[in-house]
Amino acid sequence: MFRKRHKWVPVYSRHIFHADMTKVHRMESISSFFDGFLNDSLPLSEFLKLSEKALAYRREQEINEDFQSHQTRPILKLNIPMEDQAANIYTGAAFKEFHKELCESLNYIVEETARAGTNWEYAVSRWGQNRSFLVNFSSCDNDIHVICNCQNFKFAGFLCRHIFKVFIVRNIMLIPHKYFKKRWTKRAKSGVASSDSSSETGSQTSLSLCYNDLCQLSLNFCAKAAVSIDAFRTAKHDIEIIIRELEKVAEEDMCVTQPDIEQIRSLHLPVEVVNNIGSSNHILTEENQTLSSANQMTLPNPTRLGDKRTGFWLRL
């Protein structure tokens, strides 16, 4: 029984979304992802290089498919409003899955088995077969709620053929929008996935987290900019402006900075120390860790106080 678990376990997990992928499908998908790039005899260094090439190739494929989904339209066979609606919302690959279920619904028959107020129960079975699936349908104030015990919508994210058959019998011509899972639609990448991980903590910011956030935003930016020529031109124009602004910021960061005398005075240091600091030449390195030059400040009763981090020493 344990060896055959791949056959019976899915029955108990149909209520969990798996994007219509079993463990076997996932393994096959991972293997096919690197087809033509990797093999068992590759050394680690070559493996890493070719993995990057495989990822770049898949990203390019995804961008091309997104472009095709936005610029082309699938051929409609049934010419019904529900089909036209799905063609405008789903991506090309998702529409094929939807269309398969919709066409299969024509081979099924429906029998009403129960009714209570605005709730109906239907038994849907394939023509010539005894096995039936139960579809619970409710409609109140134009709010439609439908569930099938095959649980295809929960498992795969697509309405099943049994529900489509009930829609046809109930003269429902359009699919309620809540039954379009965003994952399968053309607007799946709409919105910006962002986090506050790069927010400042005190006066310091993690540059690595900033870099990761910018990479995530740039991927989202490129995906949206590649859907049409107009979007590409707009994105290119805007990003050129942003690059020029960033170059100005970089130049300003490289400039020599002088200490704020008023801020230093507020520390209530002796006048000699303040004057010496005001006339010293402080040049910050890129790591903002060392001072390349500074005037040595001397006061009576010298006692050395040093900062090992900056290498800056005072005689007090």
SULZI-V198701 format. One record per residue. N is the residue number from 0. RES is the residue in three letters. PSI is psi in whole degrees, 0 to 359 (none if undefined). Layout:
[[N	RES	PSI] [N	RES	PSI]]
This chain:
[[0	MET	321] [1	PHE	321] [2	ARG	336] [3	LYS	21] [4	ARG	333] [5	HIS	346] [6	LYS	325] [7	TRP	337] [8	VAL	317] [9	PRO	334] [10	VAL	328] [11	TYR	4] [12	SER	18] [13	ARG	338] [14	HIS	357] [15	ILE	135] [16	PHE	123] [17	HIS	10] [18	ALA	32] [19	ASP	32] [20	MET	125] [21	THR	177] [22	LYS	320] [23	VAL	317] [24	HIS	320] [25	ARG	318] [26	MET	319] [27	GLU	322] [28	SER	317] [29	ILE	319] [30	SER	315] [31	SER	337] [32	PHE	325] [33	PHE	11] [34	ASP	134] [35	GLY	356] [36	PHE	321] [37	LEU	154] [38	ASN	172] [39	ASP	338] [40	SER	4] [41	LEU	136] [42	PRO	164] [43	LEU	318] [44	SER	317] [45	GLU	325] [46	PHE	315] [47	LEU	318] [48	LYS	314] [49	LEU	332] [50	SER	319] [51	GLU	320] [52	LYS	320] [53	ALA	318] [54	LEU	317] [55	ALA	320] [56	TYR	317] [57	ARG	323] [58	ARG	318] [59	GLU	319] [60	GLN	318] [61	GLU	319] [62	ILE	318] [63	ASN	319] [64	GLU	322] [65	ASP	318] [66	PHE	316] [67	GLN	321] [68	SER	323] [69	HIS	332] [70	GLN	345] [71	THR	167] [72	ARG	134] [73	PRO	157] [74	ILE	129] [75	LEU	129] [76	LYS	326] [77	LEU	336] [78	ASN	50] [79	ILE	156] [80	PRO	322] [81	MET	321] [82	GLU	317] [83	ASP	320] [84	GLN	313] [85	ALA	325] [86	ALA	329] [87	ASN	339] [88	ILE	313] [89	TYR	154] [90	THR	170] [91	GLY	313] [92	ALA	320] [93	ALA	324] [94	PHE	324] [95	LYS	318] [96	GLU	316] [97	PHE	314] [98	HIS	325] [99	LYS	315] [100	GLU	320] [101	LEU	315] [102	CYS	323] [103	GLU	332] [104	SER	338] [105	LEU	344] [106	ASN	7] [107	TYR	155] [108	ILE	156] [109	VAL	141] [110	GLU	126] [111	GLU	128] [112	THR	337] [113	ALA	156] [114	ARG	136] [115	ALA	102] [116	GLY	243] [117	THR	15] [118	ASN	135] [119	TRP	151] [120	GLU	131] [121	TYR	144] [122	ALA	119] [123	VAL	125] [124	SER	154] [125	ARG	143] [126	TRP	125] [127	GLY	1] [128	GLN	152] [129	ASN	334] [130	ARG	132] [131	SER	157] [132	PHE	142] [133	LEU	129] [134	VAL	122] [135	ASN	124] [136	PHE	134] [137	SER	145] [138	SER	122] [139	CYS	122] [140	ASP	47] [141	ASN	13] [142	ASP	109] [143	ILE	133] [144	HIS	128] [145	VAL	139] [146	ILE	137] [147	CYS	142] [148	ASN	357] [149	CYS	340] [150	GLN	33] [151	ASN	325] [152	PHE	319] [153	LYS	324] [154	PHE	316] [155	ALA	339] [156	GLY	10] [157	PHE	142] [158	LEU	146] [159	CYS	169] [160	ARG	330] [161	HIS	319] [162	ILE	319] [163	PHE	323] [164	LYS	319] [165	VAL	320] [166	PHE	317] [167	ILE	316] [168	VAL	324] [169	ARG	4] [170	ASN	36] [171	ILE	114] [172	MET	340] [173	LEU	146] [174	ILE	130] [175	PRO	138] [176	HIS	335] [177	LYS	347] [178	TYR	11] [179	PHE	105] [180	LYS	126] [181	LYS	329] [182	ARG	326] [183	TRP	4] [184	THR	168] [185	LYS	339] [186	ARG	25] [187	ALA	330] [188	LYS	7] [189	SER	149] [190	GLY	161] [191	VAL	122] [192	ALA	113] [193	SER	163] [194	SER	166] [195	ASP	18] [196	SER	338] [197	SER	10] [198	SER	154] [199	GLU	141] [200	THR	106] [201	GLY	236] [202	SER	7] [203	GLN	149] [204	THR	137] [205	SER	114] [206	LEU	327] [207	SER	321] [208	LEU	323] [209	CYS	316] [210	TYR	316] [211	ASN	319] [212	ASP	319] [213	LEU	322] [214	CYS	318] [215	GLN	317] [216	LEU	321] [217	SER	324] [218	LEU	318] [219	ASN	320] [220	PHE	313] [221	CYS	321] [222	ALA	321] [223	LYS	326] [224	ALA	342] [225	ALA	5] [226	VAL	340] [227	SER	165] [228	ILE	318] [229	ASP	317] [230	ALA	321] [231	PHE	314] [232	ARG	318] [233	THR	315] [234	ALA	317] [235	LYS	318] [236	HIS	314] [237	ASP	321] [238	ILE	330] [239	GLU	322] [240	ILE	316] [241	ILE	319] [242	ILE	318] [243	ARG	320] [244	GLU	320] [245	LEU	325] [246	GLU	323] [247	LYS	318] [248	VAL	319] [249	ALA	320] [250	GLU	320] [251	GLU	323] [252	ASP	335] [253	MET	350] [254	CYS	156] [255	VAL	131] [256	THR	142] [257	GLN	147] [258	PRO	154] [259	ASP	107] [260	ILE	319] [261	GLU	322] [262	GLN	322] [263	ILE	321] [264	ARG	327] [265	SER	348] [266	LEU	356] [267	HIS	42] [268	LEU	161] [269	PRO	154] [270	VAL	319] [271	GLU	319] [272	VAL	316] [273	VAL	316] [274	ASN	318] [275	ASN	319] [276	ILE	322] [277	GLY	330] [278	SER	352] [279	SER	156] [280	ASN	101] [281	HIS	119] [282	ILE	121] [283	LEU	138] [284	THR	174] [285	GLU	324] [286	GLU	357] [287	ASN	38] [288	GLN	333] [289	THR	155] [290	LEU	121] [291	SER	329] [292	SER	148] [293	ALA	146] [294	ASN	138] [295	GLN	130] [296	MET	126] [297	THR	132] [298	LEU	164] [299	PRO	157] [300	ASN	61] [301	PRO	129] [302	THR	128] [303	ARG	124] [304	LEU	125] [305	GLY	158] [306	ASP	107] [307	LYS	333] [308	ARG	317] [309	THR	342] [310	GLY	16] [311	PHE	125] [312	TRP	142] [313	LEU	145] [314	ARG	115] [315	LEU	none]]
